[in-house]
Amino acid sequence: MATSSLAWGQSEQPWSLDRCIDHAIQYNLQVKRQELVLKSTGQDHRQSKLELLPNLNGMIEHQLGSGRVLDRGTYEWKNANVSQGDLGLQSDLTLFNGLQGLNSMKMNKATYQMSMEDLEAMVDNITIQVMTGYLDLLRNRELVDVAEKKVEVTRYQVERMERLVEVGNEPHGRLLEVNAQLSAAKLTYTQAANTRDISKLTLMHVMNITDEKGFDIEKPVLPDPSTVEIPELDSVFQYALANLPQIKSKEFGVEAMERYLAMQRGQRSPRFYARGLLYSNYSDGLVNPLDPDPNNPTLDYPINEQVTNNQYKQVSMGLSIPFFNRWQVQTSINKAKLDLQDAEYQYDDAVLVLQQTLQQYHTEAVAAGDNYNSALESVANSDEAFRFAEERFRVGTGTSLEMQEARNQLYESTSDMISSKYVLIFYSRILYFYMGRDILF
């Protein structure tokens, strides 16, 4: 049974994105099943080539009988006990049958190529899933850090308020307000930590790892979001249309059905074939032809001599013409046409899905870029507003509610900036990945 147990807890070193992708592909059971499909279609392709060669079959049969039998020496019927046998070789070769063999070979070749592209598409899909989970975990870890910072700032304000209440500079009610804000900050931190843990578990499941012990990812050096370039949509689509494995798979699917249709049409053709036969027999009732007195034989007649003397050789050619087969051929042709049309629909659907997906990715990337710039500005303004509110609160001219609002605004804008940063990096990387570029950082 294929598992990832070899990797469980074997190292506490942080996992890089490259290592996560390799592990996910190596231990993915769907990939292993698709590899079996690829091997199976490869065998079909190989066999379809061999079907063009002549066959060769041997036969040997020994008989023991008693009663009325045909004497193979005199060709007369008599009552006797007999021990005799037949042996031979036969070879058949189809010379022409409407190119069914050739079309079968090309159909199986296209099916094999389709299986290869399906395997590549599955690997690409796993790569994208791992990258999605990896970046999502990185994003949630940063959000936990922000929530933790919020708790620290609020706790500092609680401690300061406690001192002010003790010396009588602030009423006890304001301490209760700040304590409530600390509880809310702790709740936000707990929620962020839970989200981080869930995203970690999601990534591990994509990698087919179930033991959390010692699993952690490293933080790569991410590109500056302000320098991230979003490729042109049409360029991405044209490249993906020509090179993406899921599209090429559907192209080979159409080709396979075209060859299947040609193969069904070939059943209308006469079959022209050649056949070769080498045959012999032996019997304990045969008399040696060199015996001077066949009616009273005295010479032995060994089986090997019988086989040599009784050889029969034949070469023949024949023509089999289909006249009427209860409409089976036409029905097969009609169904093959429907299969071809369905394969063409599948190709058109794959192209449409690709176009819609890339449009969605491109739109998300552009929007994330705009959101990041806006969030960056919002963080700067919110930070200034928080510092101002904190100073007013410190000197007693501001309220805890104003402080809370400023702190929450800074937290929200920082979270938005982090989220938009990872969305921008993710979708831009995906677009470049569809253009054949490396997905790694």
Helices and strands as residue ranges (DSSP letters): G 5-7, H 17-27, H 29-50, E 57-70, E 77-96, H 100-166, H 172-206, G 225-227, H 233-243, H 245-265, G 266-268, E 271-283, H 303-309, E 312-320, H 328-395, H 400-434
